[in-house]
Amino acid sequence: MIHVRVVSPPATTDPVLALLSANSGVMNLIVTREAASNPDGDAVHFDVITAEANAVLRGLRALEVDRLGSIVVENVDFEISNRAAAAENREPTISNVAPIWESAEATIRGLGHYAPSWFALMVIAALIATVGILTNSQILIVGAMVVGPEYGAIINVAFGLHKRNRRRVVTGMRALVIGFGAAIIACLVFGLVVRAFDLQPTAYSDGIRPVSTLIDEPNVFSVVVAVLAGVVGVVSLTEARANTLIGVFVSVTTIPAAADIGLSGAFGSWSEARGSAVQLLLNVGILIAVGAAGLKVQQRLWSRARLGLPRL
């Protein structure tokens, strides 16, 4: 269930109330005339069960409430209401767990803001990964994957392709290029300093680099993991599963690959640098493609499930 706060221009309020009153999944409807300001209008508050949330939000947007007034959506953690339980029981079970697309899209858009801290995190994550590669520490590699914010830009590029929004695609791609570029340069400089002062571990100097080998040798398993991670990423965002989304961050070799490009370049290991570059491009490309396709497929599957199942 979600709670919705609407500010509706007076001329639009009656159609809004007609829309809400006709939907049996809407309850706790409260209307206060001429109570809102900035924007000015009538305040309308109501709750709606998950199964009907998409239809109600689409209806409000069709009435241009989002343009003429405002719509604010909040999640309801739990409700104690026989009426709400009865409304949910009238719906197909699958509809009560369907994604709320407006919420999912708002979450994706929220990940598409690239403040200076976003680029700083890219660099910091890559430097952590660089230390992990030098010391053969898989824990540091995993930590770097968690810190890296790159998936926000990746899913926004995928979202832009899905919505055919060229500006979102260009903005996301620019962030990825600048972010990964800055990360690679930072790791290159760090690697040159380490090499200049002979600070690299003996094992790394002797070519004993098991962690680096996992990163700079892409293979069919790299593709499989990237595809599966892309699917999980889309599902976790549309179904608001933050813990699952973290699993995506530690599944794909993006930040570690960028780190290995810079570090390998600093030590003149050009074959490793090329392999890591292929790994980076492979993972980013697959995540974008799977993300765009996954959004489209999910919407179609949920729509068909909603239409195809009888009410209980």
C-alpha positions in Angstrom: 0.0 0.0 0.0 1.1 3.6 -0.7 -0.1 6.9 0.7 -0.5 9.7 -1.9 -0.7 13.4 -1.3 -2.1 15.5 -4.1 -2.4 19.2 -4.7 -5.0 19.6 -7.3 -6.2 22.9 -9.0 -9.8 23.5 -8.1 -10.9 22.8 -11.7 -9.3 19.4 -11.7 -10.3 18.3 -8.2 -13.8 16.9 -9.2 -12.3 14.7 -12.0 -9.6 13.5 -9.5 -12.3 12.6 -7.0 -14.3 10.8 -9.6 -11.2 8.8 -10.6 -10.4 7.9 -7.0 -14.0 7.1 -6.0 -14.4 4.7 -8.9 -11.5 2.6 -7.7 -12.2 0.1 -5.0 -8.6 0.0 -4.0 -8.6 3.6 -2.9 -9.4 4.3 0.8 -9.0 6.9 3.5 -9.8 9.6 1.0 -9.5 13.1 2.6 -10.3 16.3 0.7 -9.6 19.8 2.0 -10.7 22.6 -0.4 -8.3 25.5 -1.0 -6.0 24.4 1.7 -2.7 24.1 -0.3 -0.3 26.7 -1.4 2.8 26.6 -3.7 1.2 25.2 -5.7 -2.2 26.6 -4.8 -5.2 24.3 -4.9 -7.1 21.6 -3.0 -5.3 19.1 -0.8 -6.3 15.4 -1.5 -4.9 12.6 0.7 -5.6 8.9 0.2 -4.2 5.4 0.4 -4.2 2.9 -2.4 -3.4 -0.8 -2.4 -0.4 -1.9 -4.4 -2.5 -3.8 -7.0 -4.3 -0.5 -8.0 -1.4 1.9 -7.5 -0.2 1.9 -11.1 -3.7 2.5 -12.5 -4.4 5.4 -10.0 -1.0 7.1 -10.7 -1.5 6.8 -14.5 -5.0 8.3 -14.1 -3.7 11.2 -12.1 -1.0 11.9 -14.7 -3.6 11.6 -17.5 -5.5 14.4 -15.7 -2.2 16.4 -15.7 -2.1 16.7 -11.9 1.6 16.2 -12.0 1.9 19.3 -14.2 -0.8 21.5 -12.8 -0.4 20.6 -9.2 1.8 18.0 -7.5 1.8 14.3 -6.5 3.8 13.0 -3.5 4.0 9.2 -2.9 5.0 7.6 0.4 5.3 3.9 1.3 3.0 2.6 4.0 4.9 0.1 6.2 1.8 -1.6 7.4 -1.9 -1.0 7.8 -4.5 -2.2 10.3 -7.7 -2.2 8.3 -10.3 -4.8 7.4 -11.3 -2.7 4.4 -7.7 -2.7 3.1 -7.4 -6.5 3.6 -10.7 -7.0 1.8 -9.6 -4.8 -1.1 -6.3 -6.8 -1.4 -8.2 -10.1 -1.3 -10.3 -9.1 -4.2 -7.3 -8.8 -6.4 -5.2 -11.5 -8.0 -2.4 -12.4 -5.6 0.3 -11.5 -8.1 -1.1 -8.0 -8.4 -0.5 -7.3 -4.7 3.2 -7.8 -5.3 3.5 -6.1 -8.6 6.1 -3.3 -9.0 4.8 0.3 -8.7 6.4 1.6 -11.9 6.3 5.3 -10.9 8.3 4.4 -7.8 10.8 2.3 -9.7 11.4 5.0 -12.3 11.8 7.6 -9.6 14.4 5.4 -7.9 16.3 5.0 -11.1 16.1 8.8 -11.9 17.4 9.4 -8.3 20.5 7.3 -9.1 21.2 9.5 -12.1 22.5 12.6 -10.3 26.2 13.0 -10.7 27.5 15.3 -8.0 31.2 15.8 -7.4 31.0 13.2 -4.7 29.9 10.6 -7.2 33.1 11.1 -9.2 35.1 11.1 -6.0 33.6 7.8 -5.0 34.6 6.4 -8.4 38.2 7.4 -7.8 38.3 6.2 -4.2 36.7 2.9 -5.1 39.3 2.3 -7.8 42.2 3.2 -5.5 40.9 0.7 -3.0 40.7 -1.9 -5.8 44.3 -1.0 -6.8 45.6 -1.8 -3.3 43.6 -5.0 -3.4 45.3 -6.0 -6.7 48.7 -5.1 -5.4 48.2 -7.1 -2.2 46.1 -9.9 -3.8 43.3 -9.1 -1.3 39.9 -10.2 -2.5 38.3 -8.5 0.5 39.5 -5.1 -0.7 38.2 -5.9 -4.2 34.8 -6.6 -2.9 34.9 -3.5 -0.8 35.8 -1.4 -3.8 32.8 -2.9 -5.7 30.5 -1.9 -2.9 31.9 1.7 -2.8 31.7 2.2 -6.5 28.5 4.2 -7.6 28.8 3.3 -11.3 25.7 1.2 -11.5 23.6 4.3 -11.0 24.8 5.7 -14.3 24.7 2.3 -16.0 21.0 1.8 -15.1 20.2 5.4 -16.1 21.7 4.8 -19.6 19.6 1.6 -19.8 16.5 3.6 -18.6 17.2 6.3 -21.2 17.3 3.7 -24.0 14.1 2.1 -22.7 12.3 5.5 -22.6 14.1 6.7 -25.8 15.4 9.7 -23.8 18.5 10.8 -25.5 19.5 13.3 -22.9 19.5 10.7 -20.1 21.6 8.3 -22.2 24.1 11.1 -23.1 24.3 12.3 -19.5 24.8 8.8 -18.1 27.5 7.9 -20.7 29.3 11.1 -20.1 29.4 10.4 -16.4 30.7 6.9 -17.0 33.4 8.1 -19.4 34.6 10.8 -17.0 34.2 8.7 -13.9 36.1 5.7 -15.2 38.6 8.0 -16.9 39.4 9.8 -13.7 39.6 6.4 -11.8 42.0 5.0 -14.4 44.2 8.1 -14.3 44.2 8.1 -10.5 45.3 4.5 -10.4 47.9 5.1 -13.0 49.4 7.9 -10.9 49.2 5.8 -7.8 50.9 2.9 -9.5 53.7 5.2 -10.8 54.3 6.5 -7.3 54.4 2.9 -5.9 56.8 1.8 -8.6 59.0 4.9 -8.2 59.5 4.2 -4.5 59.6 0.4 -5.0 56.7 -0.1 -2.7 55.0 -2.9 -4.6 54.8 -6.3 -2.8 57.3 -8.9 -3.8 54.6 -11.3 -5.0 53.3 -8.6 -7.4 56.8 -7.9 -8.7 57.3 -11.6 -9.3 54.2 -11.9 -11.3 52.2 -13.7 -8.7 48.9 -11.9 -9.3 45.9 -14.2 -8.8 43.5 -11.3 -8.2 44.7 -9.4 -11.3 44.4 -12.6 -13.4 40.7 -12.9 -12.5 40.2 -9.4 -13.6 42.2 -9.1 -16.8 41.2 -12.4 -18.4 37.5 -12.0 -19.5 35.8 -15.2 -20.6 32.4 -16.8 -21.2 31.8 -16.8 -17.4 32.3 -13.0 -17.3 29.5 -12.7 -19.8 27.2 -15.1 -17.8 27.8 -13.2 -14.5 27.3 -9.8 -16.2 24.0 -11.0 -17.7 22.7 -12.4 -14.5 23.8 -9.4 -12.5 22.0 -7.1 -15.0 18.8 -9.1 -14.5 19.1 -9.0 -10.7 19.8 -5.2 -10.9 16.6 -4.5 -12.8 14.5 -6.8 -10.6 15.9 -5.3 -7.4 15.2 -1.7 -8.5 11.7 -2.4 -9.7 10.8 -4.4 -6.6 12.7 -2.0 -4.2 15.1 -4.7 -2.9 18.1 -2.6 -1.8 20.0 -5.6 -0.3 19.7 -7.5 -3.5 21.0 -4.5 -5.5 24.2 -4.5 -3.3 24.8 -8.0 -4.7 24.9 -6.5 -8.2 27.7 -4.2 -7.1 29.9 -7.1 -6.0 29.1 -9.3 -8.9 30.5 -7.5 -11.9 34.1 -6.4 -12.6 33.9 -2.8 -13.5 35.7 -0.7 -10.8 38.4 -3.4 -10.4 38.9 -3.5 -14.2 39.4 0.2 -14.3 41.9 0.0 -11.4 43.8 -2.8 -13.2 44.0 -0.7 -16.4 45.8 2.1 -14.6 48.0 -0.1 -12.4 49.0 -2.4 -15.2 49.8 0.7 -17.3 52.0 2.0 -14.5 54.0 -1.2 -14.4 54.1 -1.6 -18.2 51.9 -4.7 -18.2 50.1 -3.8 -21.4 48.5 -7.2 -22.1 46.9 -7.1 -18.7 45.8 -3.5 -19.3 44.2 -4.6 -22.6 42.5 -7.5 -20.9 41.1 -5.3 -18.2 39.9 -2.8 -20.7 38.0 -5.5 -22.5 36.6 -6.7 -19.2 35.4 -3.2 -18.3 33.7 -2.6 -21.7 32.2 -6.0 -21.7 30.6 -5.6 -18.3 29.3 -2.1 -18.8 27.9 -2.9 -22.2 26.1 -6.1 -21.0 24.7 -4.3 -18.0 23.3 -1.5 -20.1 21.8 -3.9 -22.7 20.3 -6.3 -20.1 19.0 -3.3 -18.1 17.2 -1.8 -21.1 15.8 -5.1 -22.2 14.9 -6.1 -18.6 12.9 -3.0 -18.0 10.9 -3.5 -21.1 10.3 -7.3 -20.6 9.4 -6.8 -16.9 6.7 -4.2 -17.8 5.2 -6.5 -20.4 5.3 -9.6 -18.2 3.7 -7.8 -15.3 1.1 -6.2 -17.5 0.1 -9.6 -19.0 0.0 -11.2 -15.6 -2.3 -8.4 -14.4 -4.6 -8.8 -17.3 -4.5 -12.6 -17.5 -5.4 -13.6 -14.0 -8.9 -13.6 -12.7 -9.9 -11.8 -9.6 -10.2 -13.9 -6.4 
